[in-house]
Amino acid sequence: MSNLETADRLFEKYNVRTDLALESHQAVIEREGPPELPGVQVHTEDHEGVLVTRIKVESDLGAQLMGKPQGNYSTLESTGLREHNRDVHETIAELTAKEIDWFLTEAGLGPEDSVIVVGLGNWNATPDALGPRVVESLMVTRHLLEMTPPELRKGLRPIAAISPGVLGLTGIETGEIIMGVVDRIGAKAVICIDALASRSVDRLCSTIQISDTGINPGAGVGNRRLAINRESMGVPVIAIGIPTVVHAVTIISDAMELLEQNQQKPQEGHPSQGVQFNVDPEMLLSNPPPPQPPMDKRRLMASLLDPYLGTMIVTPKEIDVLIEEVSDVIAGALNTAFHEGVSYDEVFKYLS
């Protein structure tokens, strides 16, 4: 089952649209009730205010329940990612680098195997410009190491990077561009950087997800494109993303659920449940209202959002500043994970 098919099943069952495995897991747990899902392992650690959650989807059943393909997902959460605080950002970058290094090791990459970093997204649209902004700050070394003796490389990995743009700008599928470059330069792995969609406003630009299941460019906003994964590229694909947008339909759905929960709670001073109406009961008995067919949540949301708002996505008004901050953190983490001979201090000096 493809990434898009599993994500569609999650939306059809729970009215949840998200690119984050952590949110998918939480949505299923909230609605189904079991503390654990079959075929899914979850481990959480707290590192000085940075919450690191590792999810492993081990079976087809777990993938169907989660709406995510089988594989490993690491999520780092910290509100400090949205703050202009260099110390906090260095801590997050260090933890992110360790997670990236784990994924590189799991993919079987050696310290000198070449990697190509792909900055997905449209640099003309700020919420979608995360990938190109990260690529701008990468330490690209492939062209230098080819002419440098091994004894002078000092722990530097051969890194190449591209920002292929989007189909609307190039007329070429992003996956096709990456396939051609990987084949031409002989890269041993692909790392894709992309903006994601979340189901929670609180997680916008405060969460980093790393996975080894690949990525579908544009899937977060409903576009269906050629998948970028190990099957299509022929090499391991690691996806790194940060949510920068949330669907309007998600906000409406959450608001409706909150209203339902409030209506089910007993009101103060009233013994009965729900909202109280000042209506004469005898009048209702003598003139009962005609029966109304129940309207399910999906049709109600469609009637509220159609014809133009159903595909609307929302982003913070300070997204310009946030993209600059988080792109530096991701670039610093990648530079540290790639190059063993570069310290954290040197990485951030390079970025400043």
C-alpha positions in Angstrom: 0.0 0.0 0.0 1.4 3.4 -1.0 2.0 6.4 1.3 -1.0 8.2 -0.2 -3.3 5.3 0.1 -2.5 4.8 3.8 -2.9 8.6 4.5 -6.3 8.6 2.7 -7.5 5.8 4.8 -6.6 7.7 8.0 -8.6 10.7 6.8 -11.6 8.7 5.7 -11.8 7.0 9.1 -10.7 9.7 11.5 -11.0 13.0 9.6 -7.3 13.6 10.2 -4.8 15.0 7.7 -1.2 15.0 8.9 2.3 14.2 7.6 3.5 13.4 11.2 3.6 9.8 12.3 3.3 11.0 15.9 0.0 12.7 15.3 -1.3 9.7 13.3 -0.5 7.5 16.3 -2.1 9.9 18.8 -5.3 10.2 16.6 -5.8 6.4 16.5 -5.2 6.0 20.3 -7.6 8.9 21.1 -10.4 7.4 19.0 -9.8 3.6 19.4 -8.7 3.6 23.0 -6.0 1.0 23.3 -2.7 2.1 24.9 -0.7 0.3 22.2 -1.3 -0.5 18.6 -0.4 -4.0 17.2 2.7 -3.8 15.0 3.8 -0.4 16.3 6.5 0.3 18.8 6.8 3.8 20.5 9.6 5.0 22.7 9.8 8.5 24.2 12.7 10.4 25.8 13.0 13.9 27.3 16.2 15.7 26.7 16.2 19.0 28.6 12.8 20.1 27.3 13.2 18.5 23.8 10.9 15.5 23.5 12.2 12.8 21.3 9.7 10.1 20.2 10.8 7.1 18.1 8.0 5.1 16.3 8.6 1.9 14.5 5.9 0.5 12.2 6.7 -3.2 11.9 3.7 -4.7 10.1 1.0 -4.2 7.5 -1.6 -4.0 10.2 0.3 -1.3 12.0 0.7 0.6 8.7 -3.0 0.5 8.0 -3.9 1.6 11.6 -1.4 4.4 11.5 -2.0 5.5 7.9 1.8 5.5 7.5 4.1 3.0 5.7 6.3 0.5 7.5 9.6 2.0 8.7 11.2 4.2 11.4 10.1 7.7 12.4 11.8 10.0 14.9 10.1 13.2 16.1 11.7 16.0 18.0 9.3 18.5 19.7 10.3 21.7 21.3 8.6 25.1 21.5 12.2 26.5 21.7 12.5 25.8 18.0 10.2 28.9 17.4 12.2 31.1 19.7 15.2 33.2 18.7 17.6 31.5 21.1 20.9 30.2 19.7 21.7 28.0 22.8 18.3 26.2 22.5 18.8 25.8 18.7 22.2 24.3 19.2 20.8 21.8 21.6 18.0 20.8 19.2 20.5 20.7 16.3 22.8 18.4 18.3 19.9 16.0 19.1 18.7 16.1 15.5 22.2 15.3 14.3 22.3 12.2 16.5 19.0 11.0 15.1 20.2 11.6 11.5 23.4 9.7 12.2 21.3 6.8 13.5 19.3 6.7 10.2 22.5 6.8 8.2 24.0 3.9 10.1 20.7 1.9 9.7 20.9 2.5 6.0 24.4 0.9 6.0 26.3 4.0 4.9 30.0 4.3 5.6 31.7 7.5 6.6 32.9 8.2 3.1 29.8 7.2 1.1 28.4 10.1 -0.9 25.0 11.6 -0.1 22.8 13.9 -2.1 20.6 16.3 -0.2 17.4 17.4 -2.0 15.7 20.6 -0.9 12.1 20.0 -2.0 9.6 22.8 -2.3 8.9 26.1 -4.0 11.4 28.9 -3.0 8.8 31.5 -4.2 6.3 30.4 -1.5 7.7 31.0 2.0 5.8 28.1 3.8 7.1 25.7 1.1 10.7 27.1 1.0 12.2 25.1 3.9 14.0 22.7 1.6 15.7 25.3 -0.6 16.7 27.4 2.5 18.4 24.4 4.1 20.3 23.6 0.9 21.6 27.2 0.9 23.4 26.6 4.3 24.8 23.1 3.7 28.5 22.4 3.6 28.7 20.9 0.1 31.9 19.0 -0.3 31.7 16.5 -3.2 33.4 18.8 -5.7 36.2 19.4 -3.3 36.9 15.9 -2.0 37.2 14.5 -5.5 40.4 16.5 -5.8 41.6 16.1 -2.2 43.9 13.3 -1.0 42.2 11.0 1.6 44.6 12.1 4.3 43.5 15.7 4.0 39.8 15.1 4.1 39.7 15.2 7.9 36.3 13.5 8.4 34.4 15.2 5.6 31.8 13.2 3.7 31.2 13.9 0.0 27.9 15.8 -0.1 26.0 17.1 -3.1 22.8 19.2 -3.0 20.1 20.3 -5.4 16.9 22.3 -5.2 14.9 21.0 -8.1 11.9 23.3 -7.6 8.4 22.0 -8.2 6.5 20.6 -11.2 4.8 23.9 -11.9 8.1 25.7 -12.3 10.1 23.1 -14.2 7.6 20.9 -16.0 9.5 17.9 -14.7 8.6 15.5 -11.9 10.9 16.1 -8.9 11.3 12.3 -8.6 12.5 12.1 -12.2 15.1 14.8 -11.6 16.4 13.1 -8.5 16.6 9.7 -10.2 18.7 11.1 -13.0 21.1 12.8 -10.6 21.5 9.9 -8.3 22.3 7.6 -11.2 24.8 10.1 -12.7 26.8 10.9 -9.6 26.5 7.5 -8.0 25.1 8.7 -4.6 24.7 6.1 -2.0 21.7 7.7 -0.3 19.2 10.6 -0.7 18.1 12.9 2.0 15.0 15.0 1.2 14.1 18.1 3.1 10.4 19.2 2.8 7.7 21.3 4.5 5.0 19.2 6.1 1.4 19.6 7.1 0.3 19.1 10.7 -3.1 18.6 12.4 -2.1 20.9 15.3 -1.4 24.6 15.2 0.9 24.2 18.2 3.3 21.9 16.2 3.9 24.4 13.4 7.6 25.1 13.2 8.2 23.4 16.6 8.5 19.8 15.5 11.1 17.9 13.3 10.3 14.5 11.8 12.9 12.1 10.4 11.9 8.9 8.6 13.3 6.3 6.3 10.1 5.7 4.4 10.6 8.3 1.7 8.3 11.1 0.8 5.5 12.1 -1.7 6.2 15.7 -2.8 3.1 17.9 -2.4 1.1 15.2 -0.5 0.6 17.6 2.4 -1.4 19.9 0.3 -3.2 17.3 -1.7 -1.0 17.0 -4.8 -0.1 13.5 -6.0 3.4 13.2 -7.3 5.9 10.4 -8.0 7.1 9.0 -4.7 10.7 9.5 -3.6 11.6 6.3 -1.7 14.0 3.4 -1.8 11.9 1.5 -4.4 11.9 4.3 -6.9 15.4 5.7 -6.3 17.3 2.4 -5.8 19.1 3.8 -2.8 18.0 4.5 0.8 15.9 7.7 1.2 15.7 9.6 4.4 13.1 12.3 4.7 13.4 15.3 7.1 10.5 17.7 7.5 9.0 20.4 9.7 5.3 21.2 9.6 4.6 24.7 8.3 0.9 24.5 7.4 -2.3 23.1 8.8 -5.4 22.2 6.8 -8.5 24.4 7.3 -10.6 21.2 7.4 -8.5 19.9 10.3 -9.2 23.1 12.3 -12.9 22.8 11.6 -12.9 19.1 12.6 -11.1 19.8 15.9 -13.5 22.7 16.7 -16.5 20.4 16.1 -15.1 17.7 18.3 -14.5 20.3 21.0 -18.1 21.5 20.8 -19.4 17.9 20.9 -17.4 17.2 24.1 -18.6 20.4 25.7 -22.3 19.6 24.9 -21.9 16.2 26.5 -20.7 17.6 29.8 -23.4 18.5 32.4 -23.8 22.3 32.6 -23.4 24.0 36.0 -26.7 24.4 37.8 -28.5 22.0 35.4 -29.0 18.3 36.2 -29.4 17.3 32.5 -26.7 16.9 29.8 -25.9 19.3 27.0 -27.1 22.7 26.0 -30.4 23.9 27.6 -33.2 25.5 25.5 -36.1 27.6 26.8 -38.9 25.6 25.0 -42.3 24.6 26.3 -42.4 20.7 26.4 -46.2 20.7 25.8 -45.7 22.7 22.6 -43.2 20.2 21.4 -45.6 17.3 22.2 -48.5 18.9 20.4 -46.5 20.1 17.4 -43.5 17.9 17.1 -40.9 19.0 14.5 -40.5 16.9 11.4 -37.7 14.3 11.6 -34.4 15.4 10.2 -31.9 13.0 8.7 -28.6 13.0 10.6 -25.8 14.8 9.0 -22.4 13.2 9.4 -19.4 15.2 10.2 -17.8 14.9 6.8 -20.9 16.3 5.0 -21.3 19.1 7.5 -17.6 20.2 7.0 -18.0 20.0 3.3 -21.1 22.3 3.5 -19.2 24.7 5.6 -16.0 24.8 3.5 -17.2 24.3 -0.1 -16.7 25.5 -2.7 -13.3 27.2 -2.1 -12.2 26.6 1.5 -12.1 22.8 1.4 -8.5 22.9 0.2 -7.4 25.9 2.2 -4.2 25.6 4.2 -3.1 28.0 7.0 0.3 29.1 8.1 1.5 31.5 10.8 1.8 35.2 10.0 5.5 35.1 11.2 6.4 32.3 8.8 9.2 34.2 7.2 11.2 34.5 10.4 10.3 30.9 11.5 11.6 29.4 8.2 14.9 31.2 8.6 15.3 29.9 12.2 14.3 26.3 11.6 16.3 26.0 8.3 19.5 27.0 10.2 18.8 24.3 12.8 18.3 21.6 10.1 21.3 22.7 8.1 23.4 22.7 11.3 22.2 19.2 12.2 23.0 17.8 8.7 26.4 19.4 8.6 27.3 17.9 12.0 25.9 14.5 11.1 27.7 14.4 7.7 31.1 15.6 8.7 32.8 14.0 11.7 35.6 16.4 11.6 33.3 19.4 12.2 32.2 20.4 15.7 28.9 22.0 16.7 30.6 25.3 17.3 32.2 25.3 13.9 28.9 24.4 12.2 27.1 27.4 13.7 30.1 29.7 13.0 29.7 28.6 9.4 26.0 29.4 9.4 26.4 32.8 11.1 
